[in-house]
Amino acid sequence: MKIYKTIEWDMGHRIPNHRSQCRHLHGHRYRLEVCLQGKLIDRANDSSEGMVMDFSDVKTILNSEVKDVCDHAFMVWKNDLKLISFFKENSDMKHIEVSFIPTAEEIARWLFLKLKIKFKDKFKTGLILKSVTVWETPSSKATYEAE
């Protein structure tokens, strides 16, 4: 059985070597959809009985691991020296330094790897994170799937 949960957050970034406007500072209303797969919880009288995982528990994990970290932050590649210098001088500015150029594809992979361990067999029902989809715009998205 598969279940899906979606959250949204606002975040800035830039693609420093890109040929278009994406090389400039800008932001998006990001949307994340996770797909979880597992057997139904069958513990009698359990609050989550009959569920793969309670959606509110999924939301709690997504909020603490993604939204609280990324919302109203600026994601910056560690080799983007201009921005790294700026954030060193302005440490009160919320930012996330990452080891990759912050494209939708790389953000999807980063989130998958970050969330995978949070969901892995949480209820001893074989629960796994199956995929992560990140929308950068309403018409552009990237999906990273379990191998």
C-alpha positions as CSV (number, residue, x, y, z in Angstrom):
1,M,0.0,0.0,0.0
2,K,1.2,3.5,-0.8
3,I,0.4,6.8,0.8
4,Y,1.3,10.4,-0.2
5,K,1.8,13.6,1.8
6,T,2.5,17.1,0.5
7,I,4.0,20.2,2.2
8,E,5.1,23.6,0.8
9,W,7.7,26.2,1.8
10,D,9.3,29.3,0.4
11,M,13.0,29.3,-0.3
12,G,15.6,31.2,-2.3
13,H,18.5,29.9,-4.3
14,R,20.5,30.5,-7.5
15,I,22.2,28.3,-10.1
16,P,25.5,30.2,-10.4
17,N,26.6,28.9,-13.8
18,H,23.2,28.8,-15.5
19,R,22.8,30.5,-18.9
20,S,19.5,32.1,-18.0
21,Q,17.9,34.2,-15.3
22,C,18.3,31.3,-12.8
23,R,21.9,32.5,-12.1
24,H,20.4,35.5,-10.3
25,L,19.1,35.4,-6.7
26,H,15.5,34.3,-6.7
27,G,13.0,32.2,-4.8
28,H,10.2,29.7,-5.3
29,R,7.2,28.3,-3.5
30,Y,8.5,24.8,-3.3
31,R,6.2,21.8,-3.0
32,L,7.3,18.4,-1.7
33,E,5.4,15.2,-2.1
34,V,6.6,12.0,-0.4
35,C,5.4,8.5,-1.2
36,L,5.6,6.0,1.6
37,Q,5.0,2.3,1.1
38,G,4.3,-0.4,3.7
39,K,1.9,-2.8,5.1
40,L,-1.1,-1.6,7.1
41,I,-0.6,-1.3,10.8
42,D,-2.6,-4.2,12.4
43,R,-2.1,-3.7,16.1
44,A,-5.5,-3.9,17.7
45,N,-6.8,-0.7,19.3
46,D,-3.8,1.2,18.0
47,S,-4.5,4.8,17.0
48,S,-3.0,4.0,13.6
49,E,-4.6,0.7,13.0
50,G,-5.6,0.2,9.4
51,M,-3.1,2.9,8.2
52,V,0.3,2.7,6.5
53,M,1.2,5.7,8.8
54,D,-0.9,8.4,10.3
55,F,-0.9,11.4,7.9
56,S,-0.4,13.7,10.9
57,D,2.7,11.8,11.9
58,V,4.1,12.1,8.4
59,K,3.3,15.8,8.5
60,T,5.2,16.2,11.8
61,I,8.3,14.6,10.3
62,L,8.1,16.6,7.1
63,N,7.7,19.9,9.0
64,S,10.6,19.3,11.4
65,E,13.0,17.9,8.8
66,V,12.1,20.1,5.8
67,K,9.8,23.0,6.4
68,D,11.4,24.2,9.7
69,V,14.8,24.0,8.1
70,C,14.1,25.4,4.6
71,D,11.2,27.8,5.0
72,H,12.3,31.4,4.3
73,A,15.9,30.3,4.0
74,F,18.4,30.6,1.1
75,M,20.0,27.5,-0.1
76,V,23.5,28.1,-1.2
77,W,26.1,25.8,-2.9
78,K,29.3,25.6,-0.8
79,N,31.4,26.6,-3.9
80,D,29.3,29.7,-4.6
81,L,32.0,31.9,-3.1
82,K,30.2,35.2,-3.5
83,L,27.2,34.0,-1.5
84,I,29.2,32.1,1.0
85,S,31.2,35.2,1.8
86,F,27.9,37.2,2.1
87,F,26.4,34.7,4.5
88,K,29.6,34.6,6.6
89,E,29.3,38.4,7.0
90,N,25.6,38.1,7.6
91,S,25.2,35.0,9.8
92,D,21.8,36.1,11.1
93,M,20.4,35.5,7.6
94,K,18.8,32.1,7.4
95,H,20.7,29.9,4.9
96,I,21.4,26.3,4.2
97,E,24.9,25.5,2.9
98,V,24.9,22.4,0.7
99,S,27.5,20.4,-1.2
100,F,25.5,20.6,-4.5
101,I,24.2,23.2,-6.9
102,P,20.6,23.7,-5.6
103,T,18.6,22.5,-8.7
104,A,15.2,20.8,-8.2
105,E,16.8,17.5,-9.1
106,E,19.6,17.8,-6.4
107,I,17.1,19.1,-3.8
108,A,14.9,16.1,-4.4
109,R,17.8,13.7,-4.0
110,W,19.0,15.6,-0.8
111,L,15.5,15.4,0.7
112,F,15.1,11.7,-0.2
113,L,18.4,10.8,1.6
114,K,17.6,13.0,4.6
115,L,14.0,11.6,5.0
116,K,14.8,8.0,4.1
117,I,16.2,7.2,7.6
118,K,13.3,9.0,9.4
119,F,10.7,6.7,7.9
120,K,12.6,3.4,7.5
121,D,10.5,0.6,9.0
122,K,9.1,2.9,11.7
123,F,6.4,0.5,12.7
124,K,8.1,-2.8,11.9
125,T,5.7,-3.1,8.9
126,G,8.3,-2.7,6.2
127,L,7.6,1.0,5.8
128,I,9.9,2.7,3.2
129,L,10.2,6.0,1.6
130,K,9.5,5.2,-2.0
131,S,9.9,8.6,-3.7
132,V,10.3,12.3,-3.2
133,T,8.9,14.8,-5.7
134,V,9.9,18.5,-5.5
135,W,8.0,21.1,-7.5
136,E,10.0,24.2,-8.2
137,T,7.1,25.8,-10.1
138,P,3.6,24.6,-10.8
139,S,4.8,23.1,-14.1
140,S,8.3,21.9,-13.2
141,K,9.2,19.1,-10.9
142,A,11.9,16.5,-10.1
143,T,11.4,13.0,-8.6
144,Y,14.0,10.9,-6.8
145,E,13.0,7.3,-6.3
146,A,14.3,4.5,-4.1
147,E,16.7,2.3,-6.0
